[in-house]
């Protein structure tokens, strides 16, 4: 039953592909979570149905631990599924996705424990659970209620698998870095140096002044893109992602006080909300 | 008689909301039945699992009671003139739909009227339920609702199916697009097939064949007994935890129990960390043997057994991972000494307007200096204050926020700080709730007290007082904690002075404008008084009446530690046979002197001006003062107690001395009957007033019995 990291990814892709999901590729920018991929951010705002799944590398500089801590990473991989409107039997479909990973659930304990979700920078929140398999949190399961500050007209379900966790757990390895990526290469070989260097950079080296300047520049770029005669909400949203990542770095660097933190979040959310509104206006005009 | 059976099948409802929501549905159905006078012959059953709310009324009347309702019309004198019906009578009869001869003459409080008795047949229960149940279910006041699918809801979680049977026949309902039917399903993984349900009995037996226990209480009992059995299989016992047991029974419908283990090297972690990690993160019971934690834990699984051992090995793996994480934090944290963390407090905000934790530490340091306590306590307290907040910069508190204070205390102990220091840090946030105990150590009481003074003054200074129910900065809890430390911990402290000092320290830090320095302590003190009223009436210390509580409020700011004894004294004193005489005398004295207080204060008593009755009164008073003093220094004073017929077990000095002072009633009576206080001669007048004043001041210093309200027997 031992599955490598890449096998697990391809099994999940196959499973959700067979459920009618478009299998997209990871977004090619730094994001904090699969939710920030435009396929989710814009996708959930639409009135018609959406079915999409993808892997998304997700960066959280404050969680980085120099490649030393066996359970924490500054960058991890999420497998993200978005389906809207949420199907009635989505919990059962989800359970079948675990069976696709080779688990015989009749021999395991699967439970849904309350865990609501909120992304203040995106003006998004949802209600749901963390899914526990034999006591291990392996998935975040959320019914989106709001995104980009907009109440959603029909409700998407978001299923986010923590790929490292699932692989570690299925193979009972004691450290992330011992995960087998494939039969010959470990996760550590591919990622450990990256974790170390990014930790040093994020915690010690990154230029606070430089980051703050970049934040302002990207914030201006967002405004610039949005003020074009047909508001360019996609480049604007990318600028918003830039701001969000810079903010995360500044936070890791310990350069943000609690008051400033609130203010930064407000500024990022304000771009996200504008992008969402511009997108909805464009949809209206194209009469979706 | 009929029966009604309802099952709501839902996605997992959070255990924190499940019970109140389910009870609300049951109670609202009961309420509506009661309102329509439908007899419920047998208590309904309420079954609760994370995925089901089950309600069964085994015996319920088919109809509500028939009722006769009286409808009152116009006054009789208007309705009938000379025995003949007027237009008013005819109109009224027509309006309510009866013949004229159905009108009756009734006498009411307002006079004589005409009225009609209308017969109202009882409502059909089945129809009533069909109409009301969907509204009741939709209207449950869940703390947080959601929508799902094509924006169905709002409800706590999606509803999947509804069984609704009236006498085992389908009663059609529809809620959020789900129509009632006669099917349920078992466990989502182990028995997901549809199950046809004949009735409630059939339902319970079919589910129990699948291992599903619908009764919450039964799951609690099963989990508790299986867990104890498992624990004894490794020669240990469960560390009891009622809240955890309730939680575990609320997150499964098949009450399976599993025991996991972890490497015993993790037992070298502080006990608090082990317990917190297992209890909070893994919802697991801790096992112990002779007070020592064992490397096992027990939790539930939503299944009957663990045939391949996956659940056991999975949970054990997670627990070890968490403990490994904790061990990592523990080792990292100890690389930096507590003292070296003080500077980093500058980066941890307390509140945007109240500065960071370094500022807070500085404030507390200054309040310590204002305490009148011996240096032997003050010195360790200074050390404790310096280090009190630094654990908020540790990884461990980041991971286990509930351990704030405790972690600091543990690290301080490991760094070799004396007991007075580390215990103060450890206990500084106690009591964290109304059920929590106050700090056990003296230094802990002081630190917690200072912390709370600073907290209250701070948030009052920036105008964050409580409005209505919301209390985001826990000011009520803080105030109650402070009071409990003073009252239960018997701490003699001048709260007023501390509030003043705290205010001026805030002012130095630029938080308070100078005009507020006088205003804030008064506000905080009156807030504390308000919380004292609440505490005294909560029944936690006994039962006290409103006036008794009001009568002790004056002592809060300087002698808060005596509040409880004073309350008890007042309550007991009231039933003393001589209380009434003393009470009336004191009232009389107050009435006389109150208008002249300002002048009395500047007058000095001159015993040479005393006449016979004044002399007698004064010497009796002097004697009783000495006796009262003895009662305060010697709680057992046997002979004195005999003299006043006080029971040897009565050691309350407030009570005893006021019983003694009741001997003052006679000479006072003689004084009032024979001496005219308000004489022309000013010197004499004020001398007499001053005499009464002296007595009043002395009695006030013991108990304010004048604040009691006379009870009518």
HADDOCK unambig.tbl for C-alpha pairs under 7 A between the chains (distance, minus, plus):
assign (segid A and resid 85 and name CA) (segid B and resid 149 and name CA) 4.64 0.50 0.50
assign (segid A and resid 85 and name CA) (segid B and resid 150 and name CA) 5.67 0.50 0.50
assign (segid A and resid 86 and name CA) (segid B and resid 148 and name CA) 6.40 0.50 0.50
assign (segid A and resid 86 and name CA) (segid B and resid 149 and name CA) 4.50 0.50 0.50
assign (segid A and resid 87 and name CA) (segid B and resid 149 and name CA) 6.29 0.50 0.50
assign (segid A and resid 105 and name CA) (segid B and resid 189 and name CA) 6.87 0.50 0.50
assign (segid A and resid 106 and name CA) (segid B and resid 189 and name CA) 6.24 0.50 0.50
assign (segid A and resid 106 and name CA) (segid B and resid 190 and name CA) 5.78 0.50 0.50
assign (segid A and resid 107 and name CA) (segid B and resid 306 and name CA) 6.79 0.50 0.50
assign (segid A and resid 107 and name CA) (segid B and resid 307 and name CA) 6.62 0.50 0.50
assign (segid A and resid 107 and name CA) (segid B and resid 308 and name CA) 6.69 0.50 0.50
assign (segid A and resid 108 and name CA) (segid B and resid 310 and name CA) 6.17 0.50 0.50
assign (segid A and resid 108 and name CA) (segid B and resid 311 and name CA) 5.95 0.50 0.50
assign (segid A and resid 109 and name CA) (segid B and resid 301 and name CA) 5.88 0.50 0.50
assign (segid A and resid 109 and name CA) (segid B and resid 302 and name CA) 6.16 0.50 0.50
assign (segid A and resid 109 and name CA) (segid B and resid 303 and name CA) 6.74 0.50 0.50
assign (segid A and resid 109 and name CA) (segid B and resid 311 and name CA) 6.23 0.50 0.50
assign (segid A and resid 112 and name CA) (segid B and resid 12 and name CA) 6.37 0.50 0.50
assign (segid A and resid 113 and name CA) (segid B and resid 14 and name CA) 6.85 0.50 0.50
assign (segid A and resid 114 and name CA) (segid B and resid 14 and name CA) 5.28 0.50 0.50
assign (segid A and resid 127 and name CA) (segid B and resid 146 and name CA) 6.56 0.50 0.50
assign (segid A and resid 134 and name CA) (segid B and resid 311 and name CA) 4.68 0.50 0.50
assign (segid A and resid 134 and name CA) (segid B and resid 314 and name CA) 5.01 0.50 0.50
assign (segid A and resid 134 and name CA) (segid B and resid 315 and name CA) 5.64 0.50 0.50
assign (segid A and resid 135 and name CA) (segid B and resid 282 and name CA) 6.99 0.50 0.50
assign (segid A and resid 135 and name CA) (segid B and resid 314 and name CA) 6.34 0.50 0.50
assign (segid A and resid 135 and name CA) (segid B and resid 315 and name CA) 4.87 0.50 0.50
assign (segid A and resid 135 and name CA) (segid B and resid 318 and name CA) 6.77 0.50 0.50
assign (segid A and resid 136 and name CA) (segid B and resid 315 and name CA) 6.88 0.50 0.50
assign (segid A and resid 136 and name CA) (segid B and resid 318 and name CA) 6.03 0.50 0.50
assign (segid A and resid 143 and name CA) (segid B and resid 148 and name CA) 6.73 0.50 0.50
assign (segid A and resid 145 and name CA) (segid B and resid 147 and name CA) 6.89 0.50 0.50
assign (segid A and resid 153 and name CA) (segid B and resid 151 and name CA) 6.51 0.50 0.50
assign (segid A and resid 154 and name CA) (segid B and resid 149 and name CA) 6.19 0.50 0.50
assign (segid A and resid 154 and name CA) (segid B and resid 150 and name CA) 4.65 0.50 0.50
assign (segid A and resid 154 and name CA) (segid B and resid 151 and name CA) 4.85 0.50 0.50
assign (segid A and resid 155 and name CA) (segid B and resid 147 and name CA) 6.67 0.50 0.50
assign (segid A and resid 155 and name CA) (segid B and resid 148 and name CA) 5.14 0.50 0.50
assign (segid A and resid 155 and name CA) (segid B and resid 149 and name CA) 5.13 0.50 0.50
assign (segid A and resid 155 and name CA) (segid B and resid 150 and name CA) 6.13 0.50 0.50
assign (segid A and resid 155 and name CA) (segid B and resid 151 and name CA) 5.81 0.50 0.50
assign (segid A and resid 258 and name CA) (segid B and resid 349 and name CA) 6.47 0.50 0.50
assign (segid A and resid 259 and name CA) (segid B and resid 352 and name CA) 6.40 0.50 0.50
